[in-house]
């Protein structure tokens, strides 16, 4: 157990002692600690991070018992609970802030970001009985405001303004669900970036806030009963005090909440106390007569049961059992249900199943050459989105699977939305690309007509940017797609600063969508590259499987080969490449920086999974075993230990200039991953480039972060990588 022994001045450095271990030099003098223990690079003096005697034993398939040191175990404590960790965070931020303040162009970047971000944004609307609900941001509001309008031409009015709920803008709306008749909206509030949600309800007509308040909700949706009397949701038991942001999430259960009642009265619908690691979610069918019940034990694979809500005492009927495949409902027509599934179809197919014979699946839309990414049941038709060479294609089908038409999209990009009712032809969708913010369209399924619903005025010309796609060869002869985007005035010169981004995991595709930060990087003269590496779903389940578990090294090879290809195309050189990734992408950046430190000038690992031997010990980490494997499995221990960023920092080689970003309220990937990783990097001989960590307060894994925080974080990151990739910031920011 860690004991507080000594905390030095937070304005300088921190020295900590645990379990009676002596502080270096033993006298508690700050200057002596710095001189004796701190690592200096490029005139940077990093805070001293205490190393403790912690050794864990793992079972290796190839080596038997393996002892692994974990000297920074004490950094796993919650910053809100541990004074030692709080002091360490403050000391690291002090060093980082001093360095960032001295970088050229930082203020200029922030100013231009505010200009680019200042455009009106709307979400795809949800229609309920002639009312249209959507989120809206006038440009620089920290949080988007939730609005409603009566009819397509009605005047929008504010229902929920989260900007009024906190002084720092860190309370966000994290989900909204209008009732079937549009009389109420149930919604989630997210505080400080945490994954925990608080559910509230508002009366749409009066704006009155109901007293209903639900706590300890996480990884859940809300789904209204047909009559609007209440809704289904999932929650966890209340954690022990002080463990709210670190303890494992177990024993999730589905409940029904009746409006006007206390949460303690909510009716339990489904749980499995004998299997506390199983997660549960629920959703009401299109017609309101059935409840879909989903269960899973990780991030890959789920079971589905259907409960008839019209029959009291009905038992759930199993449709898909086991967690080997992924299934999601598309809609229903009476007792006939449509599902999207990868069962016997790596690229997904849409099947029909009848409750009278749940074991028989009938193909409606067989799998094709490209994966189905989403489908919906609108206006008596199926609207099916596919991902074809990493761009959206949308087609409309009859319920029997006959193609009606392809939806004409504005260009190469990604389309989202297409939700609606099976008895109404009206739906809405968004379209976005690297150089175009989301534009909202209304679509008539019967006529095939798209009409513009919302398009924001811009402070830049989209035609100034060129979007191209290339393919390159990686491990096993696989062809990997990559987008390369830049200002039309920028041409290959062998030394062009490039920002290469990747993710590579959890069946999540990286799409050609719009991003203000990336636009500004290109406006400054940099090139942006998005590598669609294995581990995602760009090419279906096989693409995902090719980058998970024992195949995880393929992900890193794909990313390294992307950088090599950009060099081979004549764009850039190792002295000019910056790499970025978040979450699983932060793991990606940490791993490839360790494996090929010579290939990159700068690295931006954000909220990354850096300790691959203990990731499954905290909050949602246990879910990730389906993608990473378990470190308690001897076969997977060897794989994980071989690429874990924390355990493979090279010594005696030049390391990329590194700016780690994380947040104190990140309870998805707990910040100790980043804390331990940067402590290890700073403790090793990695050359002269700075290795820093930027730790945001009152923020989490990313969702709900205020716009003002996003602007400042981006300015810090772009100033950092611009300096270390040689990007000339003397060029005019606004190229319009």
C-alpha positions in Angstrom: 0.0 0.0 0.0 1.3 3.5 -0.9 2.0 5.8 2.0 2.4 9.5 1.7 5.9 10.4 2.8 6.9 13.6 1.1 5.5 16.0 -1.5 7.9 18.7 -2.7 6.9 22.0 -4.2 4.4 21.5 -7.0 6.0 24.5 -8.8 9.1 22.5 -9.3 9.2 18.7 -9.0 7.8 15.9 -7.0 9.6 13.2 -5.0 7.5 10.5 -3.4 8.3 7.7 -1.1 6.2 4.5 -0.4 6.3 1.8 2.2 9.1 3.5 4.1 11.4 3.7 1.0 13.8 6.6 1.3 13.7 9.6 -1.0 16.9 10.0 -3.0 19.6 11.7 -0.9 17.2 11.2 2.1 16.9 14.9 3.0 13.9 16.1 1.2 15.8 18.9 -0.6 14.2 19.7 -4.0 17.4 20.8 -5.7 19.2 17.7 -4.5 16.4 15.4 -5.9 16.5 17.2 -9.2 20.3 17.0 -9.5 20.4 13.4 -8.5 17.5 11.8 -10.1 15.7 13.8 -12.7 16.2 13.0 -16.3 17.2 16.0 -18.5 16.5 16.3 -22.2 16.8 19.5 -24.3 17.1 21.5 -21.0 13.9 19.9 -19.7 14.0 18.6 -16.2 11.2 16.1 -15.6 9.6 15.5 -12.3 11.1 12.6 -10.5 8.8 9.6 -10.4 9.2 7.2 -7.6 9.9 3.6 -8.4 8.5 1.0 -6.0 9.4 -2.7 -5.5 6.4 -4.3 -7.3 6.9 -7.5 -9.2 4.1 -9.6 -10.7 4.4 -13.2 -12.0 2.7 -14.2 -15.2 2.5 -17.5 -17.1 4.1 -17.6 -20.5 3.4 -20.3 -23.0 7.0 -20.2 -24.2 8.9 -19.4 -21.0 6.9 -20.6 -18.1 6.7 -18.2 -15.1 7.8 -14.7 -16.0 8.4 -12.0 -13.4 7.5 -8.5 -14.6 8.4 -5.3 -12.7 5.7 -2.7 -12.2 7.5 0.2 -10.5 4.8 2.8 -11.1 2.0 0.8 -9.6 1.2 3.7 -7.3 0.2 5.9 -10.2 -2.9 3.7 -10.7 -4.5 5.4 -7.7 -7.3 7.9 -8.5 -6.0 11.5 -8.7 -9.1 12.6 -6.6 -8.1 10.2 -3.9 -4.3 10.1 -3.8 -2.4 13.3 -2.8 0.7 11.7 -4.3 -0.8 11.2 -7.7 -2.4 14.6 -7.5 1.0 16.2 -6.9 2.7 14.2 -9.7 0.0 15.3 -12.1 0.5 18.9 -11.1 4.3 18.7 -11.5 4.1 17.0 -14.9 1.6 19.6 -16.2 3.8 22.4 -14.9 6.8 21.1 -17.0 4.6 20.5 -20.1 2.9 23.9 -19.9 6.2 25.7 -19.7 7.4 23.9 -22.7 4.2 24.5 -24.7 4.1 28.2 -23.8 7.5 28.6 -25.6 6.4 27.0 -28.9 6.0 29.3 -31.9 2.6 29.8 -33.4 0.6 28.4 -30.5 -1.6 31.5 -30.0 -2.0 32.0 -33.8 -3.2 28.4 -34.1 -5.7 28.8 -31.3 -7.1 32.0 -32.9 -7.6 30.4 -36.3 -9.1 27.3 -34.7 -11.8 29.6 -33.1 -12.5 31.1 -36.5 -12.8 27.7 -38.2 -14.9 26.2 -35.4 -17.3 29.1 -35.5 -19.9 27.6 -37.9 -23.4 26.5 -37.3 -23.9 22.7 -36.7 -27.0 20.6 -36.4 -27.6 16.9 -35.9 -29.8 14.6 -37.9 -33.3 15.3 -36.6 -35.6 12.8 -34.9 -39.2 13.0 -36.0 -42.1 12.4 -33.6 -45.7 13.2 -34.5 -44.9 16.3 -36.5 -42.2 17.5 -34.1 -38.5 17.5 -35.0 -35.8 17.2 -32.3 -32.1 18.0 -33.0 -29.0 19.3 -31.3 -27.7 22.7 -32.5 -24.5 24.6 -31.9 -24.1 28.2 -33.1 -20.4 27.8 -33.5 -18.4 28.3 -30.3 -20.8 27.1 -27.7 -19.0 24.6 -25.4 -21.9 22.2 -25.6 -24.6 21.8 -28.3 -28.1 22.8 -27.3 -31.1 20.5 -27.8 -34.0 22.0 -29.6 -37.4 21.1 -31.0 -39.5 22.6 -33.8 -43.1 22.1 -34.9 -43.1 21.0 -38.5 -40.4 21.3 -41.2 -40.8 25.1 -41.3 -41.4 25.7 -37.6 -39.3 28.0 -35.4 -36.8 26.0 -33.2 -37.0 26.5 -29.5 -34.6 25.4 -26.8 -35.4 22.4 -24.7 -32.2 21.6 -22.9 -29.1 23.9 -22.8 -26.3 22.1 -21.0 -24.1 25.3 -21.1 -26.2 26.6 -18.2 -25.4 23.5 -16.0 -21.8 24.2 -15.2 -19.5 27.2 -15.2 -16.7 25.4 -17.0 -18.8 23.8 -19.7 -18.0 20.3 -18.8 -21.6 19.0 -18.2 -22.7 17.6 -21.5 -25.8 16.0 -23.1 -24.8 12.4 -23.8 -27.9 11.1 -25.5 -31.5 12.1 -26.1 -34.6 10.0 -26.7 -38.0 11.6 -27.5 -41.0 9.5 -26.4 -43.1 8.0 -29.2 -45.7 10.8 -29.1 -43.0 13.5 -28.6 -44.5 14.7 -25.3 -41.3 13.9 -23.3 -37.6 13.6 -23.8 -35.4 11.3 -21.7 -31.8 12.3 -21.8 -28.4 11.6 -20.3 -26.1 14.1 -18.6 -22.4 13.5 -18.5 -20.2 15.3 -16.0 -16.6 16.0 -16.5 -16.1 13.5 -19.3 -17.0 10.5 -17.2 -18.7 7.4 -18.7 -21.2 7.5 -15.9 -24.5 9.0 -16.9 -27.4 10.6 -15.1 -30.8 10.2 -16.7 -33.4 12.9 -16.6 -36.8 13.6 -18.3 -38.3 16.9 -19.6 -41.8 17.8 -20.6 -41.6 19.0 -24.2 -44.7 21.3 -24.2 -44.0 23.1 -20.9 -40.2 22.7 -20.6 -40.8 21.4 -17.1 -38.0 19.2 -15.6 -39.5 16.1 -14.1 -38.2 14.8 -10.8 -37.2 11.5 -12.3 -33.4 11.0 -11.8 -31.5 7.8 -12.5 -27.9 7.2 -11.4 -25.1 4.8 -12.1 -26.0 4.3 -15.7 -23.2 3.4 -18.1 -22.9 1.8 -21.5 -26.7 2.1 -21.9 -29.3 3.4 -24.2 -32.9 4.5 -23.2 -35.8 2.9 -25.0 -39.4 4.1 -24.5 -42.4 1.9 -23.9 -45.0 2.1 -26.7 -47.4 4.1 -24.5 -44.8 6.5 -23.2 -45.3 5.4 -19.6 -41.6 4.9 -19.0 -38.5 3.4 -20.6 -36.0 0.5 -20.4 -32.3 1.2 -19.5 -29.3 -0.6 -18.1 -27.3 0.2 -14.9 -24.6 -1.1 -12.6 -24.7 -1.3 -8.8 -23.3 1.8 -7.0 -19.5 1.5 -6.7 -17.7 1.7 -3.4 -16.8 5.3 -2.3 -13.5 6.4 -3.9 -13.7 3.7 -6.6 -16.2 5.3 -8.9 -13.6 6.0 -11.6 -11.4 2.9 -11.3 -13.3 -0.2 -10.2 -14.3 -2.9 -12.7 -17.8 -2.7 -14.1 -19.7 -5.8 -13.1 -23.4 -6.9 -12.7 -25.1 -4.7 -15.2 -28.8 -5.3 -15.4 -31.8 -4.1 -17.4 -34.6 -2.2 -15.6 -37.9 -0.5 -16.5 -38.4 3.0 -15.1 -42.0 4.2 -14.8 -42.3 8.0 -15.1 -43.0 9.8 -11.8 -41.4 7.0 -9.6 -38.2 6.8 -7.7 -35.3 4.8 -9.2 -35.5 2.4 -6.2 -38.9 1.3 -7.6 -37.6 0.4 -11.1 -38.6 -3.1 -12.2 -35.8 -5.5 -12.9 -36.1 -7.0 -16.4 -32.9 -9.0 -16.9 -29.7 -9.8 -15.0 -27.4 -12.7 -14.5 -25.8 -12.6 -11.0 -24.0 -15.9 -11.7 -22.2 -14.3 -14.6 -21.4 -10.8 -13.5 -19.2 -10.1 -16.5 -22.2 -10.3 -18.9 -23.5 -6.9 -20.1 -27.1 -6.3 -20.9 -29.0 -3.8 -23.1 -32.5 -3.5 -24.4 -34.5 -1.8 -27.2 -38.2 -1.7 -28.0 -39.2 -2.8 -31.5 -40.6 -0.5 -34.2 -44.2 -1.3 -33.3 -43.6 -1.2 -29.6 -44.8 -4.8 -29.0 -41.5 -6.5 -28.4 -38.3 -5.9 -26.5 -34.9 -6.9 -27.9 -32.6 -8.0 -25.2 -28.9 -8.0 -26.0 -26.2 -9.7 -23.9 -22.4 -9.7 -24.4 -19.2 -10.5 -22.6 -16.9 -8.1 -24.4 -16.8 -5.8 -27.4 -17.1 -8.6 -30.0 -20.1 -10.9 -30.2 -23.6 -10.8 -28.7 -26.7 -12.9 -28.1 -30.2 -11.7 -28.8 -33.5 -12.6 -27.2 -37.0 -11.2 -27.9 -39.6 -10.6 -25.3 -43.3 -10.2 -26.2 -44.4 -7.1 -24.3 -48.1 -7.7 -25.1 -48.3 -11.0 -23.2 -48.0 -10.9 -19.4 -45.6 -13.5 -18.1 -44.1 -14.1 -21.6 -40.6 -15.6 -21.6 -37.8 -14.2 -23.8 -37.3 -16.2 -27.0 -33.7 -16.9 -28.0 -32.9 -15.8 -31.6 -29.1 -15.8 -31.5 -27.2 -17.5 -28.7 -23.6 -17.4 -27.7 -21.1 -14.5 -28.1 -19.3 -15.8 -31.2 -21.0 -13.5 -33.7 -22.5 -10.0 -34.0 -26.2 -9.4 -34.5 -28.3 -6.2 -34.5 -32.0 -5.7 -35.3 -33.1 -3.8 -38.3 -36.8 -3.8 -37.6 -39.9 -5.9 -37.7 -43.1 -6.5 -39.6 -45.3 -8.2 -37.0 -43.7 -11.4 -35.9 -41.1 -11.3 -38.7 -37.9 -9.7 -37.6 -35.0 -8.4 -39.7 -31.5 -8.7 -38.4 -28.0 -7.7 -39.6 -25.6 -10.5 -38.7 -22.1 -11.7 -39.5 -23.1 -15.3 -38.8 -21.8 -17.2 -41.8 -21.2 -13.8 -43.4 -18.0 -11.9 -42.6 -19.3 -9.0 -44.7 -22.7 -9.1 -42.9 -26.1 -10.1 -44.3 -29.7 -9.2 -43.5 -31.9 -12.1 -42.5 -35.5 -12.5 -41.6 -36.7 -14.7 -38.7 -40.2 -15.5 -37.4 -40.9 -16.0 -33.7 -42.9 -19.1 -34.6 -39.7 -20.7 -35.9 -36.7 -18.8 -34.4 -34.1 -21.3 -35.6 -34.7 -20.6 -39.3 -33.0 -17.7 -40.9 -34.0 -16.5 -44.3 -31.6 -14.4 -46.4 -33.1 -11.1 -47.4 -29.9 -9.4 -48.5 -27.0 -11.8 -48.8 -23.5 -10.6 -48.0 -21.7 -9.0 -50.9 -18.1 -8.0 -51.8 -18.2 -5.1 -49.3 -19.4 -5.0 -45.7 -22.9 -3.8 -44.7 -22.3 -1.1 -42.1 -25.9 -0.3 -41.1 -29.5 -0.8 -42.0 -32.9 0.6 -41.0 -36.6 -0.1 -41.7 -38.3 3.0 -43.0 -41.4 3.5 -45.0 -41.9 -0.2 -45.7 -38.4 -0.5 -47.1 -34.9 -1.5 -46.0 -32.3 1.3 -46.3 -28.9 -0.4 -46.3 -25.5 1.3 -46.0 -22.4 -0.4 -47.2 -18.7 0.6 -46.9 -17.1 0.2 -50.3 -13.4 0.9 -50.3 -13.9 3.1 -47.3 -16.7 5.3 -48.6 -20.5 5.1 -48.0 -22.9 3.6 -50.6 -26.6 3.6 -49.7 -29.3 1.5 -51.3 -33.0 1.0 -50.8 -34.6 -2.4 -50.9 -38.0 -3.9 -50.6 -38.7 -6.1 -47.5 -38.2 -9.1 -49.8 -34.7 -7.9 -50.7 -35.3 -6.5 -54.2 -33.1 -3.4 -54.9 -35.2 -0.3 -55.6 -32.5 2.3 -56.1 -29.1 3.7 -54.9 -29.3 6.9 -53.0 -27.3 9.6 -54.8 -24.7 11.0 -52.4 -22.9 14.3 -52.9 -19.5 12.8 -53.3 -16.8 10.6 -51.7 -17.5 10.6 -48.0 -19.6 9.0 -45.2 -23.4 9.1 -44.8 -25.2 8.6 -41.5 -28.7 8.7 -40.1 -31.6 7.1 -42.2 -33.6 6.4 -39.1 -37.4 6.7 -39.1 -40.7 4.8 -38.9 -41.7 1.7 -40.9 -45.1 3.4 -41.6 -43.6 6.8 -42.8 -41.4 7.4 -45.9 -39.6 10.3 -44.2 -36.1 10.0 -43.1 -33.0 12.3 -42.7 -29.4 11.7 -43.3 -26.1 13.5 -43.1 -23.2 13.5 -45.5 -19.6 14.6 -44.7 -16.1 14.3 -46.1 -12.6 15.5 -45.2 -13.3 18.9 -46.8 -17.0 19.2 -46.1 -18.8 19.5 -42.8 -21.9 17.5 -42.2 -24.8 18.6 -44.4 -28.3 17.3 -43.5 -30.8 16.1 -46.1 -34.4 15.0 -45.9 -35.1 11.8 -47.9 -38.4 10.4 -49.2 -38.1 6.6 -49.4 -41.1 6.4 -51.8 -39.9 8.9 -54.4 -36.1 8.8 -53.8 -36.0 12.5 -53.6 -33.3 14.2 -51.3 -33.9 17.8 -50.2 -31.5 20.0 -48.3 -32.5 20.4 -44.7 -29.5 22.2 -43.3 -26.2 23.4 -44.7 -23.9 25.7 -42.7 -22.1 28.8 -44.1 -18.4 28.2 -43.9 -15.2 30.2 -43.3 -13.2 28.2 -45.9 -13.6 26.9 -49.4 -14.0 23.1 -49.5 -12.7 23.1 -53.1 -9.3 24.3 -51.9 -8.6 20.8 -50.6 -7.8 17.6 -52.6 -8.9 14.2 -51.3 -7.2 11.1 -52.8 -7.0 7.5 -51.9 -4.0 5.2 -52.3 -3.4 1.5 -51.6 -0.2 0.1 -50.3 1.1 -3.4 -49.5 1.6 -4.6 -45.9 2.3 -7.9 -44.1 1.0 -10.9 -45.9 0.7 -9.1 -49.2 -2.5 -7.3 -48.0 -3.5 -4.1 -49.8 -4.3 -1.4 -47.3 -6.2 1.8 -48.2 -5.1 5.2 -47.1 -6.6 8.7 -47.6 -4.2 11.5 -48.4 -5.7 15.0 -48.0 -4.0 18.4 -48.5 -4.4 21.9 -49.7 -4.4 22.2 -53.5 -1.3 24.4 -53.3 0.7 21.7 -51.5 2.8 19.2 -53.6 5.2 16.4 -52.7 8.7 17.7 -52.0 10.2 14.9 -49.9 10.1 17.0 -46.7 6.5 17.9 -46.3 5.2 17.7 -42.7 2.6 14.9 -42.6 0.2 13.9 -39.8 -0.6 10.2 -40.1 -3.6 9.0 -38.1 -4.8 5.4 -37.3 -6.9 3.3 -35.0 -6.9 -0.4 -35.9 -9.2 -2.1 -33.5 -12.6 -3.1 -32.1 -14.3 -3.5 -35.5 -14.4 0.3 -35.7 -13.8 1.8 -39.2 -12.0 5.1 -39.7 -14.2 7.2 -42.0 -13.6 10.1 -44.4 -15.3 12.6 -42.1 -14.8 16.3 -41.5 -12.6 17.6 -38.6 -11.8 21.3 -37.9 -8.4 20.4 -36.4 -7.4 18.4 -39.4 -8.6 21.1 -41.7 -6.4 23.6 -40.0 -3.4 21.3 -40.1 -3.8 21.2 -43.9 -4.5 24.9 -44.1 -1.1 25.5 -42.4 0.5 23.5 -45.2 0.6 20.1 -43.6 -0.6 16.8 -45.2 -3.1 14.7 -43.4 -3.1 10.9 -44.0 -5.7 8.4 -42.7 -4.5 4.8 -42.8 -7.4 2.3 -42.8 -5.4 -0.4 -41.1 -6.5 -3.9 -40.1 -8.5 -4.3 -36.8 -11.4 -2.1 -38.0 -14.4 -3.1 -40.0 -13.4 -1.4 -43.3 -13.6 -4.8 -45.1 -15.8 -6.7 -42.7 -15.1 -9.3 -40.0 -12.0 -10.7 -41.8 -10.4 -7.2 -41.7 -11.2 -7.0 -38.0 -9.9 -10.5 -37.2 -6.7 -9.7 -39.2 -5.8 -7.1 -36.6 -6.8 -8.6 -33.2 -5.7 -11.1 -30.7 -2.6 -13.0 -32.0 -2.8 -10.9 -35.2 -2.4 -7.6 -33.5 1.1 -7.0 -34.8 -0.5 -6.7 -38.3 -2.0 -3.4 -37.1 1.4 -2.0 -36.3 3.0 -3.3 -39.5 0.1 -1.7 -41.5 0.8 1.7 -39.8 4.5 1.5 -40.2 4.1 0.6 -43.9 1.7 3.5 -44.3 4.5 5.9 -43.2 7.0 4.1 -45.5 4.6 4.4 -48.4 4.2 8.2 -47.8 8.0 8.5 -48.0 8.0 6.3 -51.1 5.4 8.6 -52.8 7.8 11.5 -52.3 5.7 13.4 -49.8 7.9 13.3 -46.7 10.8 11.9 -44.7 11.1 10.4 -41.2 12.2 13.9 -40.0 8.8 15.3 -41.0 6.2 12.6 -40.0 4.0 13.0 -36.9 1.7 10.2 -35.8 -1.5 10.4 -33.9 -4.1 8.0 -32.4 -6.6 7.9 -29.6 -7.6 5.2 -27.2 -6.8 1.9 -29.0 -5.1 4.4 -31.5 -3.0 5.7 -28.6 -1.8 2.1 -28.0 -1.0 2.0 -31.8 1.1 5.2 -31.5 2.9 4.0 -28.4 3.7 0.6 -29.9 5.0 1.8 -33.3 7.1 4.6 -31.6 8.8 1.8 -29.6 9.2 -0.5 -32.7 10.3 2.2 -35.2 11.5 5.3 -33.3 13.7 6.1 -36.3 10.6 6.5 -38.6 8.8 9.3 -36.8 9.6 12.9 -35.8 6.7 13.3 -33.3 4.1 11.2 -31.7 0.7 12.2 -30.2 -0.7 9.1 -28.2 -4.0 10.2 -26.8 -5.9 8.4 -23.9 -4.0 5.3 -24.9 -4.1 1.7 -23.6 -0.4 1.5 -22.6 -0.2 -1.2 -20.0 -1.2 -4.4 -21.8 -0.7 -6.5 -18.7 -3.2 -4.7 -16.5 -5.7 -3.1 -18.8 -8.4 -5.7 -17.8 -8.2 -4.7 -14.1 -10.0 -1.3 -14.4 -13.5 -0.1 -15.3 -14.4 -1.2 -18.8 -11.0 -2.8 -19.5 -12.3 -6.3 -19.1 -14.5 -5.9 -22.2 -11.4 -5.5 -24.4 -10.2 -9.0 -23.8 -12.2 -10.0 -26.9 -9.9 -7.8 -29.0 -6.6 -8.0 -27.1 -6.8 -11.4 -25.3 -6.2 -11.8 -21.6 -2.8 -11.3 -20.0 -3.7 -14.2 -17.8 -3.8 -16.5 -20.8 -0.2 -17.8 -21.3 -0.5 -17.7 -25.1 -1.8 -14.2 -25.2 0.6 -13.0 -22.5 3.5 -13.6 -24.9 1.7 -11.5 -27.6 0.7 -8.7 -25.3 4.0 -8.4 -23.5 5.8 -8.2 -26.9 4.1 -5.0 -27.9 2.9 -3.4 -24.7 4.0 0.3 -24.9 4.9 0.5 -21.2 7.1 -2.6 -21.3 9.0 -2.0 -24.6 10.4 1.5 -24.5 13.7 1.3 -26.3 16.8 2.7 -24.7 19.8 4.3 -26.4 17.8 5.3 -29.4 16.4 8.6 -30.5 12.7 8.6 -29.5 10.1 10.8 -31.3 9.2 14.0 -29.7 6.2 12.8 -27.7 3.2 14.6 -26.2 0.9 12.2 -24.4 -2.6 13.5 -23.7 -5.1 12.1 -21.2 -7.6 13.4 -18.6 -8.1 12.9 -14.9 -11.8 11.8 -15.3 -11.2 9.3 -18.1 -12.9 6.2 -16.7 -12.8 4.4 -20.0 -9.1 4.1 -20.4 -8.0 5.1 -16.9 -5.2 7.8 -17.0 -2.7 5.6 -15.2 -2.0 4.0 -18.6 -0.6 7.3 -19.8 1.0 8.1 -16.4 3.0 4.9 -16.2 4.0 5.0 -19.9 5.4 8.6 -19.8 7.1 7.9 -16.5 8.9 5.0 -18.1 9.8 7.0 -21.2 11.2 9.8 -19.1 13.2 7.4 -17.0 15.1 6.0 -20.0 17.8 7.3 -22.3 15.7 8.2 -25.3 17.6 11.0 -26.9 17.1 14.8 -26.8 13.5 15.1 -28.0 11.0 16.1 -25.3 8.7 13.4 -23.9 5.8 15.2 -22.1 2.3 14.5 -20.9 -0.6 16.9 -21.0 -3.3 16.0 -18.3 -6.6 17.7 -18.7 -8.8 18.3 -15.6 -12.6 17.9 -15.6 -12.4 15.9 -18.8 -12.6 12.3 -19.8 -12.1 10.0 -22.8 -13.3 12.6 -25.2 -17.1 12.6 -25.4 -18.6 15.8 -24.0 -15.3 17.8 -24.0 -16.2 21.5 -24.3 -15.3 23.3 -27.6 -13.0 25.7 -25.7 -11.0 22.8 -24.3 -10.8 21.1 -27.7 -9.4 24.3 -29.2 -6.7 24.7 -26.6 -5.7 21.0 -26.7 -5.5 21.1 -30.5 -3.4 24.3 -30.4 -1.0 22.7 -28.0 -0.7 19.5 -30.1 -0.4 21.3 -33.5 2.2 23.7 -32.2 4.1 20.7 -30.8 4.1 18.6 -34.0 4.6 21.7 -36.2 7.8 22.5 -34.4 9.1 19.0 -34.5 8.2 18.2 -38.1 9.5 21.5 -39.5 6.1 23.0 -40.5 6.7 26.6 -41.5 4.1 28.6 -39.5 5.1 31.9 -41.1 2.7 31.2 -44.0 -0.7 32.8 -43.9 -3.2 30.8 -41.9 -6.3 31.7 -44.0 -5.7 30.5 -47.5 -9.2 31.5 -48.7 
